Amino acid sequence: MKHYQSTNPKNQEPVFKVQVMSREQVQEKLNKAFEAYQRVLYTNDRKGLLKERLEKLKNLRDLIKERIEKCAEMITNEMGKPIKEARAEIDKGIKLIEYYFDNTEKYLSDEQIDSKF
């Protein structure tokens, strides 16, 4: 079975190793994603679905905040980025999540547009 290995650019030591998926495994994941997309596309409860997704976004933000040091260390080990810059990158990601959390409903709301037609 094939593997992908991430290597620390600073010392060339292995960071982690993951198994490469087969074509069949990839196709199975794509099928599941398409089925989920179809459920979202044809649901009658879009507001409920939006609330559920926003809650997941909030949970993601909270998890990242709890693990900021671990995430920063991973970025440093995998990319060679200084730890200070890694923390700043994570903070930027948290702010982006919060921006979308705060503004998604506004962006997805119906808007009346005046037209001559």
KEMI-608429 format. One record per atom (N, C-alpha, C, CB): residue number from 0; x, y, z. Coordinates in nm, 4 decimals, always signed. Glycine has a CB too. Example, Ala and Ser with C-alpha at 12.3 -4.5 7.8 and 13.67 -1.06 7.14 Angstrom:
2
+-----+----------+----------+----------+
: num :       c1 :       c2 :       c3 :
+-----+----------+----------+----------+
:   0 :  +1.3190 :  -0.5690 :  +0.7800 :
:   0 :  +1.2300 :  -0.4500 :  +0.7800 :
:   0 :  +1.3200 :  -0.3300 :  +0.7800 :
:   0 :  +1.1308 :  -0.4473 :  +0.9046 :
:   1 :  +1.2850 :  -0.2250 :  +0.7080 :
:   1 :  +1.3670 :  -0.1060 :  +0.7140 :
:   1 :  +1.2900 :  +0.0030 :  +0.7870 :
:   1 :  +1.4084 :  -0.0598 :  +0.5725 :
+-----+----------+----------+----------+
REM end
This chain:
117
+-----+----------+----------+----------+
: num :       c1 :       c2 :       c3 :
+-----+----------+----------+----------+
:   0 :  +0.0832 :  -0.1172 :  +0.0000 :
:   0 :  +0.0000 :  +0.0000 :  +0.0000 :
:   0 :  +0.0884 :  +0.1246 :  +0.0000 :
:   0 :  -0.0950 :  -0.0008 :  +0.1208 :
:   1 :  +0.0528 :  +0.2231 :  -0.0806 :
:   1 :  +0.1310 :  +0.3466 :  -0.0898 :
:   1 :  +0.1029 :  +0.4377 :  +0.0290 :
:   1 :  +0.1004 :  +0.4201 :  -0.2211 :
:   2 :  +0.2045 :  +0.5157 :  +0.0654 :
:   2 :  +0.1927 :  +0.6124 :  +0.1734 :
:   2 :  +0.2484 :  +0.7467 :  +0.1279 :
:   2 :  +0.2661 :  +0.5628 :  +0.2999 :
:   3 :  +0.1981 :  +0.8520 :  +0.1902 :
:   3 :  +0.2523 :  +0.9856 :  +0.1727 :
:   3 :  +0.3181 :  +1.0232 :  +0.3041 :
:   3 :  +0.1413 :  +1.0895 :  +0.1312 :
:   4 :  +0.4380 :  +1.0761 :  +0.2976 :
:   4 :  +0.5095 :  +1.1133 :  +0.4193 :
:   4 :  +0.5377 :  +1.2628 :  +0.4193 :
:   4 :  +0.6409 :  +1.0336 :  +0.4322 :
:   5 :  +0.5027 :  +1.3273 :  +0.5289 :
:   5 :  +0.5356 :  +1.4680 :  +0.5487 :
:   5 :  +0.6699 :  +1.4752 :  +0.6187 :
:   5 :  +0.4250 :  +1.5420 :  +0.6308 :
:   6 :  +0.7573 :  +1.5625 :  +0.5694 :
:   6 :  +0.8924 :  +1.5730 :  +0.6229 :
:   6 :  +0.9185 :  +1.7143 :  +0.6726 :
:   6 :  +0.9961 :  +1.5336 :  +0.5168 :
:   7 :  +0.9776 :  +1.7253 :  +0.7891 :
:   7 :  +1.0149 :  +1.8543 :  +0.8443 :
:   7 :  +1.1248 :  +1.9136 :  +0.7561 :
:   7 :  +1.0620 :  +1.8409 :  +0.9932 :
:   8 :  +1.1012 :  +2.0321 :  +0.6963 :
:   8 :  +1.2017 :  +2.0891 :  +0.6054 :
:   8 :  +1.3294 :  +2.1346 :  +0.6763 :
:   8 :  +1.1420 :  +2.2060 :  +0.5311 :
:   9 :  +1.3208 :  +2.1549 :  +0.8057 :
:   9 :  +1.4379 :  +2.2014 :  +0.8802 :
:   9 :  +1.5410 :  +2.0909 :  +0.9017 :
:   9 :  +1.3949 :  +2.2575 :  +1.0143 :
:  10 :  +1.4915 :  +1.9699 :  +0.9383 :
:  10 :  +1.5857 :  +1.8624 :  +0.9710 :
:  10 :  +1.5631 :  +1.7346 :  +0.8902 :
:  10 :  +1.5765 :  +1.8304 :  +1.1177 :
:  11 :  +1.4681 :  +1.7385 :  +0.7974 :
:  11 :  +1.4360 :  +1.6262 :  +0.7087 :
:  11 :  +1.3832 :  +1.5028 :  +0.7824 :
:  11 :  +1.5583 :  +1.5880 :  +0.6300 :
:  12 :  +1.3423 :  +1.5179 :  +0.9068 :
:  12 :  +1.2856 :  +1.4057 :  +0.9810 :
:  12 :  +1.1379 :  +1.3893 :  +0.9443 :
:  12 :  +1.3021 :  +1.4269 :  +1.1341 :
:  13 :  +1.0888 :  +1.2662 :  +0.9421 :
:  13 :  +0.9474 :  +1.2431 :  +0.9125 :
:  13 :  +0.8588 :  +1.3031 :  +1.0218 :
:  13 :  +0.9193 :  +1.0922 :  +0.8979 :
:  14 :  +0.7487 :  +1.3670 :  +0.9801 :
:  14 :  +0.6534 :  +1.4244 :  +1.0744 :
:  14 :  +0.5369 :  +1.3281 :  +1.0930 :
:  14 :  +0.6031 :  +1.5629 :  +1.0255 :
:  15 :  +0.4813 :  +1.2825 :  +0.9812 :
:  15 :  +0.3750 :  +1.1825 :  +0.9861 :
:  15 :  +0.3655 :  +1.1139 :  +0.8508 :
:  15 :  +0.2391 :  +1.2467 :  +1.0251 :
:  16 :  +0.2915 :  +1.0049 :  +0.8496 :
:  16 :  +0.2755 :  +0.9243 :  +0.7287 :
:  16 :  +0.1267 :  +0.8904 :  +0.7160 :
:  16 :  +0.3649 :  +0.7932 :  +0.7337 :
:  17 :  +0.0720 :  +0.9044 :  +0.5957 :
:  17 :  -0.0684 :  +0.8687 :  +0.5726 :
:  17 :  -0.0775 :  +0.7747 :  +0.4532 :
:  17 :  -0.1555 :  +0.9957 :  +0.5488 :
:  18 :  -0.1768 :  +0.6903 :  +0.4604 :
:  18 :  -0.1985 :  +0.5943 :  +0.3525 :
:  18 :  -0.2704 :  +0.6632 :  +0.2367 :
:  18 :  -0.2800 :  +0.4720 :  +0.4028 :
:  19 :  -0.2272 :  +0.6375 :  +0.1158 :
:  19 :  -0.2914 :  +0.6910 :  -0.0041 :
:  19 :  -0.4145 :  +0.6054 :  -0.0331 :
:  19 :  -0.1924 :  +0.6925 :  -0.1269 :
:  20 :  -0.5268 :  +0.6711 :  -0.0615 :
:  20 :  -0.6503 :  +0.5975 :  -0.0899 :
:  20 :  -0.6485 :  +0.5404 :  -0.2312 :
:  20 :  -0.7727 :  +0.6886 :  -0.0716 :
:  21 :  -0.7176 :  +0.4297 :  -0.2478 :
:  21 :  -0.7329 :  +0.3690 :  -0.3802 :
:  21 :  -0.8370 :  +0.4477 :  -0.4595 :
:  21 :  -0.7740 :  +0.2186 :  -0.3685 :
:  22 :  -0.8452 :  +0.4217 :  -0.5886 :
:  22 :  -0.9477 :  +0.4866 :  -0.6724 :
:  22 :  -1.0874 :  +0.4568 :  -0.6179 :
:  22 :  -0.9366 :  +0.4386 :  -0.8201 :
:  23 :  -1.1080 :  +0.3343 :  -0.5739 :
:  23 :  -1.2392 :  +0.2941 :  -0.5218 :
:  23 :  -1.2729 :  +0.3718 :  -0.3941 :
:  23 :  -1.2420 :  +0.1418 :  -0.4938 :
:  24 :  -1.1753 :  +0.3880 :  -0.3073 :
:  24 :  -1.1980 :  +0.4630 :  -0.1840 :
:  24 :  -1.2296 :  +0.6095 :  -0.2140 :
:  24 :  -1.0753 :  +0.4532 :  -0.0921 :
:  25 :  -1.1575 :  +0.6664 :  -0.3084 :
:  25 :  -1.1833 :  +0.8051 :  -0.3479 :
:  25 :  -1.3235 :  +0.8172 :  -0.4068 :
:  25 :  -1.0774 :  +0.8539 :  -0.4500 :
:  26 :  -1.3610 :  +0.7238 :  -0.4939 :
:  26 :  -1.4933 :  +0.7270 :  -0.5547 :
:  26 :  -1.6030 :  +0.7153 :  -0.4487 :
:  26 :  -1.5069 :  +0.6146 :  -0.6576 :
:  27 :  -1.5818 :  +0.6303 :  -0.3499 :
:  27 :  -1.6787 :  +0.6155 :  -0.2402 :
:  27 :  -1.6958 :  +0.7471 :  -0.1647 :
:  27 :  -1.6339 :  +0.5041 :  -0.1429 :
:  28 :  -1.5859 :  +0.8147 :  -0.1371 :
:  28 :  -1.5923 :  +0.9446 :  -0.0682 :
:  28 :  -1.6660 :  +1.0473 :  -0.1542 :
:  28 :  -1.4498 :  +0.9958 :  -0.0343 :
:  29 :  -1.6382 :  +1.0485 :  -0.2842 :
:  29 :  -1.7058 :  +1.1419 :  -0.3743 :
:  29 :  -1.8560 :  +1.1137 :  -0.3799 :
:  29 :  -1.6452 :  +1.1336 :  -0.5154 :
:  30 :  -1.8927 :  +0.9871 :  -0.3834 :
:  30 :  -2.0346 :  +0.9506 :  -0.3846 :
:  30 :  -2.1052 :  +0.9981 :  -0.2583 :
:  30 :  -2.0504 :  +0.7992 :  -0.3994 :
:  31 :  -2.0416 :  +0.9790 :  -0.1441 :
:  31 :  -2.1002 :  +1.0239 :  -0.0173 :
:  31 :  -2.1146 :  +1.1759 :  -0.0153 :
:  31 :  -2.0139 :  +0.9771 :  +0.1018 :
:  32 :  -2.0138 :  +1.2457 :  -0.0661 :
:  32 :  -2.0194 :  +1.3918 :  -0.0709 :
:  32 :  -2.1333 :  +1.4375 :  -0.1630 :
:  32 :  -1.8840 :  +1.4499 :  -0.1193 :
:  33 :  -2.1499 :  +1.3700 :  -0.2758 :
:  33 :  -2.2569 :  +1.4055 :  -0.3692 :
:  33 :  -2.3942 :  +1.3801 :  -0.3067 :
:  33 :  -2.2426 :  +1.3257 :  -0.5004 :
:  34 :  -2.4075 :  +1.2695 :  -0.2354 :
:  34 :  -2.5346 :  +1.2395 :  -0.1669 :
:  34 :  -2.5663 :  +1.3473 :  -0.0632 :
:  34 :  -2.5285 :  +1.1000 :  -0.0986 :
:  35 :  -2.4662 :  +1.3899 :  +0.0119 :
:  35 :  -2.4866 :  +1.4958 :  +0.1111 :
:  35 :  -2.5257 :  +1.6259 :  +0.0421 :
:  35 :  -2.3593 :  +1.5163 :  +0.1961 :
:  36 :  -2.4622 :  +1.6555 :  -0.0696 :
:  36 :  -2.4943 :  +1.7760 :  -0.1467 :
:  36 :  -2.6396 :  +1.7714 :  -0.1943 :
:  36 :  -2.3984 :  +1.7907 :  -0.2676 :
:  37 :  -2.6826 :  +1.6557 :  -0.2412 :
:  37 :  -2.8214 :  +1.6413 :  -0.2879 :
:  37 :  -2.9205 :  +1.6647 :  -0.1728 :
:  37 :  -2.8433 :  +1.5004 :  -0.3494 :
:  38 :  -2.8888 :  +1.6141 :  -0.0546 :
:  38 :  -2.9771 :  +1.6352 :  +0.0614 :
:  38 :  -2.9880 :  +1.7840 :  +0.0928 :
:  38 :  -2.9247 :  +1.5581 :  +0.1855 :
:  39 :  -2.8762 :  +1.8540 :  +0.0870 :
:  39 :  -2.8766 :  +1.9982 :  +0.1144 :
:  39 :  -2.9545 :  +2.0715 :  +0.0064 :
:  39 :  -2.7322 :  +2.0532 :  +0.1232 :
:  40 :  -2.9320 :  +2.0339 :  -0.1177 :
:  40 :  -2.9946 :  +2.1019 :  -0.2308 :
:  40 :  -3.1462 :  +2.0909 :  -0.2270 :
:  40 :  -2.9425 :  +2.0453 :  -0.3612 :
:  41 :  -3.1978 :  +1.9761 :  -0.1861 :
:  41 :  -3.3418 :  +1.9517 :  -0.1932 :
:  41 :  -3.4117 :  +1.9539 :  -0.0573 :
:  41 :  -3.3665 :  +1.8198 :  -0.2589 :
:  42 :  -3.3481 :  +2.0077 :  +0.0445 :
:  42 :  -3.4131 :  +2.0132 :  +0.1756 :
:  42 :  -3.5166 :  +2.1250 :  +0.1795 :
:  42 :  -3.3088 :  +2.0332 :  +0.2870 :
:  43 :  -3.6186 :  +2.1059 :  +0.2595 :
:  43 :  -3.7196 :  +2.2096 :  +0.2794 :
:  43 :  -3.6886 :  +2.2940 :  +0.4021 :
:  43 :  -3.8581 :  +2.1470 :  +0.2929 :
:  44 :  -3.5896 :  +2.2537 :  +0.4785 :
:  44 :  -3.5555 :  +2.3215 :  +0.6029 :
:  44 :  -3.4192 :  +2.3892 :  +0.5906 :
:  44 :  -3.5559 :  +2.2221 :  +0.7207 :
:  45 :  -3.4083 :  +2.4835 :  +0.4999 :
:  45 :  -3.2795 :  +2.5497 :  +0.4778 :
:  45 :  -3.2331 :  +2.6290 :  +0.5995 :
:  45 :  -3.2887 :  +2.6419 :  +0.3579 :
:  46 :  -3.3260 :  +2.6931 :  +0.6693 :
:  46 :  -3.2857 :  +2.7710 :  +0.7879 :
:  46 :  -3.2331 :  +2.6786 :  +0.8981 :
:  46 :  -3.4052 :  +2.8545 :  +0.8412 :
:  47 :  -3.2994 :  +2.5643 :  +0.9179 :
:  47 :  -3.2519 :  +2.4684 :  +1.0171 :
:  47 :  -3.1154 :  +2.4139 :  +0.9794 :
:  47 :  -3.3512 :  +2.3540 :  +1.0326 :
:  48 :  -3.0983 :  +2.3861 :  +0.8496 :
:  48 :  -2.9705 :  +2.3353 :  +0.8012 :
:  48 :  -2.8612 :  +2.4408 :  +0.8186 :
:  48 :  -2.9816 :  +2.2933 :  +0.6535 :
:  49 :  -2.8944 :  +2.5658 :  +0.7916 :
:  49 :  -2.7968 :  +2.6732 :  +0.8085 :
:  49 :  -2.7547 :  +2.6846 :  +0.9549 :
:  49 :  -2.8547 :  +2.8073 :  +0.7588 :
:  50 :  -2.8511 :  +2.6783 :  +1.0459 :
:  50 :  -2.8172 :  +2.6850 :  +1.1886 :
:  50 :  -2.7254 :  +2.5699 :  +1.2279 :
:  50 :  -2.9449 :  +2.6823 :  +1.2747 :
:  51 :  -2.7544 :  +2.4512 :  +1.1757 :
:  51 :  -2.6710 :  +2.3342 :  +1.2059 :
:  51 :  -2.5292 :  +2.3541 :  +1.1540 :
:  51 :  -2.7323 :  +2.2068 :  +1.1448 :
:  52 :  -2.5166 :  +2.4066 :  +1.0341 :
:  52 :  -2.3833 :  +2.4274 :  +0.9757 :
:  52 :  -2.3072 :  +2.5378 :  +1.0487 :
:  52 :  -2.3953 :  +2.4621 :  +0.8266 :
:  53 :  -2.3790 :  +2.6425 :  +1.0889 :
:  53 :  -2.3132 :  +2.7497 :  +1.1631 :
:  53 :  -2.2652 :  +2.7005 :  +1.2993 :
:  53 :  -2.4081 :  +2.8687 :  +1.1805 :
:  54 :  -2.3407 :  +2.6112 :  +1.3594 :
:  54 :  -2.2985 :  +2.5529 :  +1.4869 :
:  54 :  -2.1697 :  +2.4718 :  +1.4683 :
:  54 :  -2.4106 :  +2.4633 :  +1.5454 :
:  55 :  -2.1599 :  +2.3998 :  +1.3572 :
:  55 :  -2.0377 :  +2.3236 :  +1.3283 :
:  55 :  -1.9193 :  +2.4178 :  +1.3058 :
:  55 :  -2.0581 :  +2.2331 :  +1.2044 :
:  56 :  -1.9462 :  +2.5305 :  +1.2412 :
:  56 :  -1.8418 :  +2.6297 :  +1.2192 :
:  56 :  -1.7934 :  +2.6864 :  +1.3525 :
:  56 :  -1.8931 :  +2.7428 :  +1.1281 :
:  57 :  -1.8876 :  +2.7133 :  +1.4417 :
:  57 :  -1.8528 :  +2.7621 :  +1.5759 :
:  57 :  -1.7710 :  +2.6579 :  +1.6509 :
:  57 :  -1.9800 :  +2.7974 :  +1.6558 :
:  58 :  -1.8099 :  +2.5311 :  +1.6402 :
:  58 :  -1.7344 :  +2.4240 :  +1.7062 :
:  58 :  -1.5929 :  +2.4138 :  +1.6508 :
:  58 :  -1.8065 :  +2.2900 :  +1.6899 :
:  59 :  -1.5783 :  +2.4297 :  +1.5191 :
:  59 :  -1.4459 :  +2.4273 :  +1.4570 :
:  59 :  -1.3595 :  +2.5392 :  +1.5134 :
:  59 :  -1.4571 :  +2.4402 :  +1.3038 :
:  60 :  -1.4166 :  +2.6583 :  +1.5215 :
:  60 :  -1.3420 :  +2.7718 :  +1.5775 :
:  60 :  -1.2966 :  +2.7419 :  +1.7200 :
:  60 :  -1.4284 :  +2.8996 :  +1.5753 :
:  61 :  -1.3876 :  +2.6886 :  +1.8011 :
:  61 :  -1.3545 :  +2.6585 :  +1.9406 :
:  61 :  -1.2441 :  +2.5531 :  +1.9509 :
:  61 :  -1.4794 :  +2.6106 :  +2.0153 :
:  62 :  -1.2501 :  +2.4506 :  +1.8660 :
:  62 :  -1.1458 :  +2.3470 :  +1.8672 :
:  62 :  -1.0095 :  +2.4043 :  +1.8293 :
:  62 :  -1.1827 :  +2.2333 :  +1.7712 :
:  63 :  -1.0082 :  +2.4890 :  +1.7284 :
:  63 :  -0.8814 :  +2.5498 :  +1.6861 :
:  63 :  -0.8257 :  +2.6376 :  +1.7972 :
:  63 :  -0.9004 :  +2.6326 :  +1.5568 :
:  64 :  -0.9132 :  +2.7149 :  +1.8617 :
:  64 :  -0.8677 :  +2.8004 :  +1.9723 :
:  64 :  -0.8076 :  +2.7171 :  +2.0854 :
:  64 :  -0.9844 :  +2.8853 :  +2.0261 :
:  65 :  -0.8718 :  +2.6038 :  +2.1160 :
:  65 :  -0.8217 :  +2.5165 :  +2.2226 :
:  65 :  -0.6853 :  +2.4564 :  +2.1875 :
:  65 :  -0.9221 :  +2.4044 :  +2.2503 :
:  66 :  -0.6618 :  +2.4382 :  +2.0586 :
:  66 :  -0.5408 :  +2.3662 :  +2.0150 :
:  66 :  -0.4446 :  +2.4530 :  +1.9355 :
:  66 :  -0.5795 :  +2.2468 :  +1.9315 :
:  67 :  -0.4479 :  +2.5824 :  +1.9607 :
:  67 :  -0.3671 :  +2.6750 :  +1.8809 :
:  67 :  -0.2181 :  +2.6406 :  +1.8861 :
:  67 :  -0.3886 :  +2.8178 :  +1.9293 :
:  68 :  -0.1667 :  +2.6036 :  +2.0017 :
:  68 :  -0.0236 :  +2.5719 :  +2.0119 :
:  68 :  +0.0112 :  +2.4452 :  +1.9346 :
:  68 :  +0.0171 :  +2.5559 :  +2.1587 :
:  69 :  -0.0745 :  +2.3437 :  +1.9467 :
:  69 :  -0.0494 :  +2.2191 :  +1.8743 :
:  69 :  -0.0545 :  +2.2442 :  +1.7229 :
:  69 :  -0.1529 :  +2.1105 :  +1.9151 :
:  70 :  -0.1521 :  +2.3226 :  +1.6789 :
:  70 :  -0.1630 :  +2.3551 :  +1.5360 :
:  70 :  -0.0419 :  +2.4349 :  +1.4885 :
:  70 :  -0.2920 :  +2.4343 :  +1.5086 :
:  71 :  +0.0024 :  +2.5302 :  +1.5703 :
:  71 :  +0.1197 :  +2.6109 :  +1.5348 :
:  71 :  +0.2442 :  +2.5237 :  +1.5236 :
:  71 :  +0.1423 :  +2.7219 :  +1.6389 :
:  72 :  +0.2577 :  +2.4283 :  +1.6146 :
:  72 :  +0.3722 :  +2.3364 :  +1.6082 :
:  72 :  +0.3675 :  +2.2517 :  +1.4812 :
:  72 :  +0.3748 :  +2.2451 :  +1.7323 :
:  73 :  +0.2481 :  +2.2067 :  +1.4440 :
:  73 :  +0.2358 :  +2.1270 :  +1.3211 :
:  73 :  +0.2768 :  +2.2091 :  +1.1990 :
:  73 :  +0.0913 :  +2.0756 :  +1.3042 :
:  74 :  +0.2304 :  +2.3333 :  +1.1926 :
:  74 :  +0.2667 :  +2.4201 :  +1.0796 :
:  74 :  +0.4173 :  +2.4403 :  +1.0759 :
:  74 :  +0.1944 :  +2.5569 :  +1.0893 :
:  75 :  +0.4765 :  +2.4651 :  +1.1913 :
:  75 :  +0.6214 :  +2.4854 :  +1.1992 :
:  75 :  +0.6966 :  +2.3605 :  +1.1542 :
:  75 :  +0.6627 :  +2.5230 :  +1.3424 :
:  76 :  +0.6542 :  +2.2442 :  +1.2021 :
:  76 :  +0.7225 :  +2.1196 :  +1.1669 :
:  76 :  +0.7041 :  +2.0819 :  +1.0203 :
:  76 :  +0.6724 :  +2.0071 :  +1.2544 :
:  77 :  +0.5855 :  +2.1050 :  +0.9667 :
:  77 :  +0.5586 :  +2.0611 :  +0.8299 :
:  77 :  +0.6045 :  +2.1611 :  +0.7245 :
:  77 :  +0.4119 :  +2.0353 :  +0.8131 :
:  78 :  +0.6057 :  +2.2903 :  +0.7593 :
:  78 :  +0.6365 :  +2.3918 :  +0.6586 :
:  78 :  +0.7637 :  +2.4709 :  +0.6889 :
:  78 :  +0.5208 :  +2.4868 :  +0.6461 :
:  79 :  +0.8157 :  +2.4553 :  +0.8100 :
:  79 :  +0.9355 :  +2.5304 :  +0.8458 :
:  79 :  +0.9070 :  +2.6756 :  +0.8802 :
:  79 :  +1.0342 :  +2.5245 :  +0.7337 :
:  80 :  +0.7800 :  +2.7093 :  +0.8986 :
:  80 :  +0.7415 :  +2.8465 :  +0.9306 :
:  80 :  +0.7740 :  +2.8753 :  +1.0770 :
:  80 :  +0.5903 :  +2.8700 :  +0.9020 :
:  81 :  +0.8272 :  +2.9936 :  +1.1069 :
:  81 :  +0.8530 :  +3.0280 :  +1.2472 :
:  81 :  +0.7244 :  +3.0186 :  +1.3300 :
:  81 :  +0.9128 :  +3.1702 :  +1.2577 :
:  82 :  +0.7363 :  +2.9777 :  +1.4552 :
:  82 :  +0.6197 :  +2.9541 :  +1.5412 :
:  82 :  +0.5338 :  +3.0797 :  +1.5548 :
:  82 :  +0.6648 :  +2.9066 :  +1.6799 :
:  83 :  +0.5955 :  +3.1956 :  +1.5623 :
:  83 :  +0.5213 :  +3.3224 :  +1.5749 :
:  83 :  +0.4324 :  +3.3439 :  +1.4517 :
:  83 :  +0.6199 :  +3.4426 :  +1.5922 :
:  84 :  +0.4865 :  +3.3169 :  +1.3340 :
:  84 :  +0.4091 :  +3.3315 :  +1.2106 :
:  84 :  +0.2997 :  +3.2253 :  +1.2023 :
:  84 :  +0.5014 :  +3.3223 :  +1.0878 :
:  85 :  +0.3283 :  +3.1059 :  +1.2510 :
:  85 :  +0.2277 :  +2.9992 :  +1.2509 :
:  85 :  +0.1095 :  +3.0386 :  +1.3388 :
:  85 :  +0.2892 :  +2.8655 :  +1.2999 :
:  86 :  +0.1374 :  +3.0935 :  +1.4561 :
:  86 :  +0.0294 :  +3.1392 :  +1.5451 :
:  86 :  -0.0526 :  +3.2488 :  +1.4773 :
:  86 :  +0.0873 :  +3.1912 :  +1.6796 :
:  87 :  +0.0156 :  +3.3413 :  +1.4093 :
:  87 :  -0.0540 :  +3.4511 :  +1.3401 :
:  87 :  -0.1431 :  +3.3955 :  +1.2285 :
:  87 :  +0.0485 :  +3.5529 :  +1.2816 :
:  88 :  -0.0957 :  +3.2949 :  +1.1585 :
:  88 :  -0.1747 :  +3.2328 :  +1.0524 :
:  88 :  -0.3011 :  +3.1671 :  +1.1095 :
:  88 :  -0.0900 :  +3.1288 :  +0.9768 :
:  89 :  -0.2861 :  +3.1012 :  +1.2215 :
:  89 :  -0.4013 :  +3.0370 :  +1.2859 :
:  89 :  -0.4992 :  +3.1423 :  +1.3353 :
:  89 :  -0.3557 :  +2.9472 :  +1.4032 :
:  90 :  -0.4475 :  +3.2495 :  +1.3936 :
:  90 :  -0.5340 :  +3.3579 :  +1.4410 :
:  90 :  -0.6124 :  +3.4188 :  +1.3245 :
:  90 :  -0.4503 :  +3.4669 :  +1.5121 :
:  91 :  -0.5463 :  +3.4342 :  +1.2123 :
:  91 :  -0.6140 :  +3.4860 :  +1.0925 :
:  91 :  -0.7262 :  +3.3911 :  +1.0492 :
:  91 :  -0.5125 :  +3.5055 :  +0.9765 :
:  92 :  -0.7008 :  +3.2611 :  +1.0552 :
:  92 :  -0.8027 :  +3.1621 :  +1.0211 :
:  92 :  -0.9212 :  +3.1683 :  +1.1158 :
:  92 :  -0.7431 :  +3.0228 :  +1.0224 :
:  93 :  -0.8945 :  +3.1871 :  +1.2452 :
:  93 :  -1.0017 :  +3.1996 :  +1.3447 :
:  93 :  -1.0866 :  +3.3231 :  +1.3147 :
:  93 :  -0.9430 :  +3.2078 :  +1.4885 :
:  94 :  -1.0210 :  +3.4323 :  +1.2817 :
:  94 :  -1.0940 :  +3.5559 :  +1.2497 :
:  94 :  -1.1806 :  +3.5371 :  +1.1243 :
:  94 :  -0.9949 :  +3.6735 :  +1.2289 :
:  95 :  -1.1302 :  +3.4632 :  +1.0278 :
:  95 :  -1.2072 :  +3.4368 :  +0.9060 :
:  95 :  -1.3307 :  +3.3518 :  +0.9373 :
:  95 :  -1.1189 :  +3.3660 :  +0.8008 :
:  96 :  -1.3134 :  +3.2502 :  +1.0204 :
:  96 :  -1.4278 :  +3.1675 :  +1.0626 :
:  96 :  -1.5316 :  +3.2560 :  +1.1333 :
:  96 :  -1.3808 :  +3.0512 :  +1.1574 :
:  97 :  -1.4862 :  +3.3421 :  +1.2227 :
:  97 :  -1.5781 :  +3.4296 :  +1.2956 :
:  97 :  -1.6494 :  +3.5266 :  +1.2011 :
:  97 :  -1.5024 :  +3.5077 :  +1.4037 :
:  98 :  -1.5788 :  +3.5755 :  +1.1013 :
:  98 :  -1.6405 :  +3.6657 :  +1.0034 :
:  98 :  -1.7558 :  +3.5948 :  +0.9319 :
:  98 :  -1.5352 :  +3.7151 :  +0.9004 :
:  99 :  -1.7295 :  +3.4739 :  +0.8828 :
:  99 :  -1.8354 :  +3.4014 :  +0.8134 :
:  99 :  -1.9468 :  +3.3605 :  +0.9090 :
:  99 :  -1.7784 :  +3.2782 :  +0.7442 :
: 100 :  -1.9132 :  +3.3263 :  +1.0313 :
: 100 :  -2.0146 :  +3.2923 :  +1.1307 :
: 100 :  -2.1073 :  +3.4119 :  +1.1530 :
: 100 :  -1.9484 :  +3.2489 :  +1.2641 :
: 101 :  -2.0498 :  +3.5316 :  +1.1630 :
: 101 :  -2.1278 :  +3.6526 :  +1.1892 :
: 101 :  -2.2058 :  +3.7029 :  +1.0677 :
: 101 :  -2.0366 :  +3.7613 :  +1.2376 :
: 102 :  -2.1621 :  +3.6710 :  +0.9463 :
: 102 :  -2.2217 :  +3.7328 :  +0.8275 :
: 102 :  -2.2941 :  +3.6384 :  +0.7320 :
: 102 :  -2.1168 :  +3.8019 :  +0.7528 :
: 103 :  -2.2886 :  +3.5095 :  +0.7548 :
: 103 :  -2.3466 :  +3.4133 :  +0.6607 :
: 103 :  -2.4953 :  +3.4359 :  +0.6380 :
: 103 :  -2.3242 :  +3.2727 :  +0.7104 :
: 104 :  -2.5718 :  +3.4527 :  +0.7446 :
: 104 :  -2.7166 :  +3.4704 :  +0.7278 :
: 104 :  -2.7480 :  +3.5935 :  +0.6444 :
: 104 :  -2.7854 :  +3.4812 :  +0.8641 :
: 105 :  -2.6733 :  +3.7008 :  +0.6648 :
: 105 :  -2.6941 :  +3.8228 :  +0.5871 :
: 105 :  -2.6649 :  +3.7972 :  +0.4386 :
: 105 :  -2.6045 :  +3.9372 :  +0.6408 :
: 106 :  -2.5551 :  +3.7290 :  +0.4119 :
: 106 :  -2.5174 :  +3.7033 :  +0.2728 :
: 106 :  -2.6134 :  +3.6084 :  +0.2020 :
: 106 :  -2.3776 :  +3.6465 :  +0.2673 :
: 107 :  -2.6751 :  +3.5190 :  +0.2766 :
: 107 :  -2.7653 :  +3.4213 :  +0.2159 :
: 107 :  -2.9124 :  +3.4625 :  +0.2195 :
: 107 :  -2.7495 :  +3.2897 :  +0.2850 :
: 108 :  -2.9416 :  +3.5789 :  +0.2759 :
: 108 :  -3.0813 :  +3.6218 :  +0.2835 :
: 108 :  -3.1297 :  +3.6682 :  +0.1462 :
: 108 :  -3.0981 :  +3.7349 :  +0.3877 :
: 109 :  -3.2609 :  +3.6603 :  +0.1284 :
: 109 :  -3.3209 :  +3.7062 :  +0.0031 :
: 109 :  -3.3066 :  +3.8572 :  -0.0062 :
: 109 :  -3.4705 :  +3.6642 :  -0.0063 :
: 110 :  -3.2885 :  +3.9053 :  -0.1285 :
: 110 :  -3.2727 :  +4.0488 :  -0.1511 :
: 110 :  -3.3583 :  +4.0888 :  -0.2707 :
: 110 :  -3.1227 :  +4.0863 :  -0.1745 :
: 111 :  -3.4395 :  +4.1892 :  -0.2497 :
: 111 :  -3.5237 :  +4.2422 :  -0.3579 :
: 111 :  -3.4410 :  +4.3398 :  -0.4404 :
: 111 :  -3.6524 :  +4.3122 :  -0.3013 :
: 112 :  -3.4362 :  +4.3180 :  -0.5697 :
: 112 :  -3.3613 :  +4.4061 :  -0.6587 :
: 112 :  -3.4593 :  +4.4712 :  -0.7551 :
: 112 :  -3.2500 :  +4.3280 :  -0.7359 :
: 113 :  -3.4642 :  +4.6045 :  -0.7551 :
: 113 :  -3.5521 :  +4.6766 :  -0.8471 :
: 113 :  -3.4986 :  +4.6655 :  -0.9884 :
: 113 :  -3.5657 :  +4.8247 :  -0.8062 :
: 114 :  -3.5925 :  +4.6443 :  -1.0804 :
: 114 :  -3.5531 :  +4.6280 :  -1.2197 :
: 114 :  -3.6644 :  +4.6820 :  -1.3093 :
: 114 :  -3.5230 :  +4.4786 :  -1.2521 :
: 115 :  -3.6290 :  +4.7234 :  -1.4271 :
: 115 :  -3.7275 :  +4.7716 :  -1.5242 :
: 115 :  -3.7972 :  +4.6546 :  -1.5929 :
: 115 :  -3.6603 :  +4.8623 :  -1.6289 :
: 116 :  -3.7448 :  +4.5364 :  -1.5752 :
: 116 :  -3.7974 :  +4.4215 :  -1.6471 :
: 116 :  -3.8910 :  +4.3401 :  -1.5641 :
: 116 :  -3.6869 :  +4.3355 :  -1.6951 :
+-----+----------+----------+----------+
REM end
